[in-house]
Amino acid sequence: MSDTTVAKQSKGLNIALWVVQVLLAVAFGMAGSMKAFTPMDELAKKMPDLAAMGGLVRFIGFSELAGAIGILLPALTRILPILTPAAGVGLTVVMVLAVGSHVKAGDIGGSVPALVLGCLAAFVAWGRFRGAPITPRG
């Protein structure tokens, strides 16, 4: 492969990773905010299965918020950019557990979004560790 071909592939991968990172930050930011800050009685009305988890739902919400920040901010600032693929790994784990939770509850359809988000997070983890890592500032 020529250097030009490798550069084009790397540029395309980098663009794809940025798009996915922004989408994940928005998705997990919204989902995490809802789980972390919605009053439990309101959450119970909208999502009784989620509200039944009690305090665990708050932990999941704050974990998703941390992942939303981590998937984007370190790469944008180039300060400790290794945290971006680490956030991808963390969000992948959260989504694997979410898929398991949905399947255990018999909600196979509900596991599909979690599976998709988990695959996208794994893509960012791989891409920022190996495919198109972000170089640290300085």
C-alpha positions as CSV (number, residue, x, y, z in Angstrom):
1,M,0.0,0.0,0.0
2,S,1.3,3.5,-0.8
3,D,1.7,6.2,1.8
4,T,-1.2,8.1,0.1
5,T,-3.6,5.2,0.4
6,V,-2.7,4.7,4.1
7,A,-3.1,8.4,4.7
8,K,-6.5,8.4,3.1
9,Q,-7.6,5.4,5.0
10,S,-6.4,6.9,8.3
11,K,-8.2,10.2,7.5
12,G,-11.4,8.4,6.8
13,L,-11.1,6.3,9.9
14,N,-10.4,9.4,12.0
15,I,-13.5,11.2,10.6
16,A,-15.7,8.1,11.2
17,L,-14.4,7.9,14.8
18,W,-15.1,11.6,15.4
19,V,-18.7,11.2,14.1
20,V,-19.2,8.1,16.3
21,Q,-17.7,9.9,19.3
22,V,-20.0,12.8,19.0
23,L,-23.1,10.5,18.6
24,L,-22.1,8.5,21.6
25,A,-21.5,11.6,23.7
26,V,-24.9,12.9,22.9
27,A,-26.7,9.5,23.4
28,F,-24.9,8.7,26.7
29,G,-25.2,12.3,27.9
30,M,-29.0,12.3,27.4
31,A,-29.5,8.8,28.8
32,G,-27.1,9.4,31.7
33,S,-28.8,12.7,32.6
34,M,-32.2,11.1,32.7
35,K,-31.1,8.3,34.9
36,A,-29.0,10.5,37.2
37,F,-31.3,13.4,37.7
38,T,-35.0,12.4,37.0
39,P,-36.9,12.0,40.3
40,M,-37.5,8.3,41.0
41,D,-41.3,8.6,41.1
42,E,-41.2,10.1,37.6
43,L,-38.7,7.5,36.4
44,A,-41.0,4.8,37.8
45,K,-43.9,6.0,35.7
46,K,-41.8,6.1,32.5
47,M,-39.6,3.1,33.0
48,P,-40.7,0.8,35.9
49,D,-38.0,-1.8,35.2
50,L,-35.3,0.9,35.5
51,A,-36.8,2.5,38.6
52,A,-36.9,-0.9,40.3
53,M,-33.1,-0.9,40.4
54,G,-33.2,1.9,43.0
55,G,-29.8,3.5,43.7
56,L,-28.1,1.4,41.0
57,V,-29.9,3.4,38.3
58,R,-28.2,6.6,39.7
59,F,-24.8,4.9,39.5
60,I,-25.5,3.8,35.9
61,G,-26.6,7.4,35.0
62,F,-23.4,9.0,36.5
63,S,-21.3,6.3,34.8
64,E,-22.9,7.1,31.4
65,L,-22.4,10.8,32.0
66,A,-18.7,10.2,32.8
67,G,-18.5,8.0,29.6
68,A,-20.1,10.8,27.5
69,I,-17.5,13.3,28.7
70,G,-14.6,10.8,28.5
71,I,-15.4,9.7,24.9
72,L,-15.1,13.3,23.6
73,L,-13.3,15.8,25.9
74,P,-9.8,14.2,26.2
75,A,-9.6,13.7,22.4
76,L,-10.8,17.3,21.8
77,T,-8.4,18.9,24.2
78,R,-5.6,16.3,23.5
79,I,-5.0,16.3,27.2
80,L,-4.7,12.7,28.4
81,P,-6.2,11.4,25.1
82,I,-5.7,7.8,26.3
83,L,-8.9,8.4,28.4
84,T,-11.0,8.4,25.2
85,P,-10.5,4.8,24.3
86,A,-10.7,3.9,28.0
87,A,-14.1,5.5,28.1
88,G,-15.0,3.5,25.0
89,V,-14.1,0.3,26.9
90,G,-16.1,1.4,29.9
91,L,-19.1,2.2,27.9
92,T,-18.8,-1.1,26.1
93,V,-18.9,-2.9,29.4
94,V,-21.9,-0.9,30.6
95,M,-23.7,-1.8,27.3
96,V,-22.8,-5.5,27.6
97,L,-24.4,-5.5,31.1
98,A,-27.4,-3.6,29.7
99,V,-27.9,-6.2,27.0
100,G,-27.7,-8.9,29.6
101,S,-30.2,-7.1,31.8
102,H,-32.7,-6.7,28.9
103,V,-32.3,-10.3,27.8
104,K,-32.8,-11.6,31.4
105,A,-36.0,-9.5,31.7
106,G,-37.2,-11.0,28.4
107,D,-37.0,-7.6,26.6
108,I,-35.1,-8.8,23.5
109,G,-36.2,-5.7,21.5
110,G,-34.9,-3.4,24.3
111,S,-31.4,-5.0,24.0
112,V,-30.9,-3.9,20.4
113,P,-30.1,-0.2,21.1
114,A,-27.8,-1.2,23.9
115,L,-26.1,-3.7,21.5
116,V,-25.7,-1.0,18.8
117,L,-24.3,1.5,21.3
118,G,-21.9,-1.1,22.7
119,C,-20.6,-1.9,19.3
120,L,-20.1,1.8,18.5
121,A,-18.3,2.3,21.8
122,A,-16.1,-0.8,21.1
123,F,-15.3,0.7,17.7
124,V,-14.1,3.9,19.3
125,A,-12.0,2.0,21.8
126,W,-10.3,0.0,19.1
127,G,-10.0,3.0,16.8
128,R,-8.5,5.3,19.4
129,F,-6.2,2.6,20.8
130,R,-4.9,1.2,17.5
131,G,-6.5,2.6,14.3
132,A,-6.2,6.4,14.6
133,P,-5.0,7.3,18.1
134,I,-5.0,10.9,19.2
135,T,-1.5,12.3,20.0
136,P,-1.2,14.1,23.3
137,R,-0.7,17.9,23.3
138,G,2.8,19.2,23.6
